[in-house]
Amino acid sequence: MGKFRQKYYDYFSRVYDRFVALHSSDRQGNLRQCLSEKTGAEKGDKVLDICTGTASLLQHLKKMTGKDGMVVGADFSKGMLAVAKEKTVNTDQAFLVRADVSHLPFKGQMFDAVTCAHAFYELRGNTQDQCLNEIGRVLKPGHPFLMLEHDVPKHFFIRMLFYLRLLSMGTSRAFDILKHEKELLARYFKYVDKISTPTGRSKIMICRNG
Ligand SMILES: C[S@@+](CC[C@H](N)C(=O)[O-])C[C@H]1O[C@@H](n2cnc3c(N)ncnc32)[C@H](O)[C@@H]1O
């Protein structure tokens, strides 16, 4: 695991939720509600949210999977997971796991859906490919992977902040995944669809095999 990057996210965790609200006008959680509905998850299902951060998505997913289901949030940042823990009511149905997405500590074909929100473009180099392989391994055959990503912001100031953040992360492939995500995902999934979100500032990629 990259220690420097984990530290970066540990510090970022302190202001992360406020930053997201500013960028995506997501104060009511509409965006995450929309993403969880698109998983098609049903009561009793198991759903994994990778790069879960402060676990904003888990509470929505939990409503979908109910008391017989299970949601798991995986992330490599202690800081993010600490904020997540404060927000998430720990029950038998919700778990937070510290893990790098390049090696997911789960059995094969275990999950009914995998989600990744506002994070994939920040994965560096080979990690994107390793992560997509891992997602394919832990998903049940024919079940979906859903990726929520920012569209490039229209507002000049927010756009500059957004680009600065990408540059500061040193992510050479970040711009690629923002603009050519379909081509990358199609290397790992047979079907790749793109839909816009209600805020109009993000997009959801829905991918599946078989
Ligand atoms: C921009 S935040 C997104 C958080 C959350 N998904 C959301 O929608 O608010 C990116 C998250 O990805 C996590 N992350 C980045 N690289 C990772 C890796 N290689 N393995 C696990 N988590 C990683 C960071 O710790 C951070 O919490």
The ligand as an SDF file (V2000), in Angstrom:
LIG
                    3D

 27 29  0  0  0  0  0  0  0  0999 V2000
  -12.5410   10.5830   -3.3480 C   0  0  0  0  0  0  0  0  0  0  0  0
  -12.7020    9.4180   -2.0650 S   0  0  0  0  0  0  0  0  0  0  0  0
  -14.3100    8.6790   -2.4170 C   0  0  0  0  0  0  0  0  0  0  0  0
  -15.0290    8.1860   -1.1770 C   0  0  0  0  0  0  0  0  0  0  0  0
  -16.4400    7.6360   -1.3490 C   0  0  0  0  0  0  0  0  0  0  0  0
  -16.5040    6.5560   -2.2930 N   0  0  0  0  0  0  0  0  0  0  0  0
  -17.4530    8.6910   -1.7010 C   0  0  0  0  0  0  0  0  0  0  0  0
  -18.2130    8.5120   -2.6300 O   0  0  0  0  0  0  0  0  0  0  0  0
  -17.5340    9.6970   -1.0270 O   0  0  0  0  0  0  0  0  0  0  0  0
  -11.5890    8.1940   -2.6340 C   0  0  0  0  0  0  0  0  0  0  0  0
  -11.4230    7.0550   -1.6280 C   0  0  0  0  0  0  0  0  0  0  0  0
  -10.6790    6.0130   -2.2400 O   0  0  0  0  0  0  0  0  0  0  0  0
   -9.8020    5.4630   -1.2770 C   0  0  0  0  0  0  0  0  0  0  0  0
   -8.7090    4.7840   -1.9970 N   0  0  0  0  0  0  0  0  0  0  0  0
   -7.8510    5.3350   -2.8920 C   0  0  0  0  0  0  0  0  0  0  0  0
   -6.9960    4.4260   -3.3650 N   0  0  0  0  0  0  0  0  0  0  0  0
   -7.3100    3.2500   -2.7470 C   0  0  0  0  0  0  0  0  0  0  0  0
   -6.7930    1.9210   -2.8070 C   0  0  0  0  0  0  0  0  0  0  0  0
   -5.7630    1.6220   -3.6190 N   0  0  0  0  0  0  0  0  0  0  0  0
   -7.3690    0.9670   -2.0580 N   0  0  0  0  0  0  0  0  0  0  0  0
   -8.4050    1.2680   -1.2200 C   0  0  0  0  0  0  0  0  0  0  0  0
   -8.9520    2.5010   -1.1110 N   0  0  0  0  0  0  0  0  0  0  0  0
   -8.4090    3.4900   -1.8660 C   0  0  0  0  0  0  0  0  0  0  0  0
   -9.3560    6.6600   -0.4560 C   0  0  0  0  0  0  0  0  0  0  0  0
   -8.8650    6.3070    0.8090 O   0  0  0  0  0  0  0  0  0  0  0  0
  -10.6580    7.4820   -0.3910 C   0  0  0  0  0  0  0  0  0  0  0  0
  -11.4020    7.1570    0.7520 O   0  0  0  0  0  0  0  0  0  0  0  0
  1  2  1  0
  2  3  1  0
  2 10  1  0
  3  4  1  0
  4  5  1  0
  5  6  1  0
  5  7  1  0
  7  8  2  0
  7  9  1  0
 10 11  1  0
 11 12  1  0
 11 26  1  0
 12 13  1  0
 13 14  1  0
 13 24  1  0
 14 15  1  0
 14 23  1  0
 15 16  2  0
 16 17  1  0
 17 18  1  0
 17 23  2  0
 18 19  1  0
 18 20  2  0
 20 21  1  0
 21 22  2  0
 22 23  1  0
 24 25  1  0
 24 26  1  0
 26 27  1  0
M  CHG  2   2   1   9  -1
M  END
$$$$
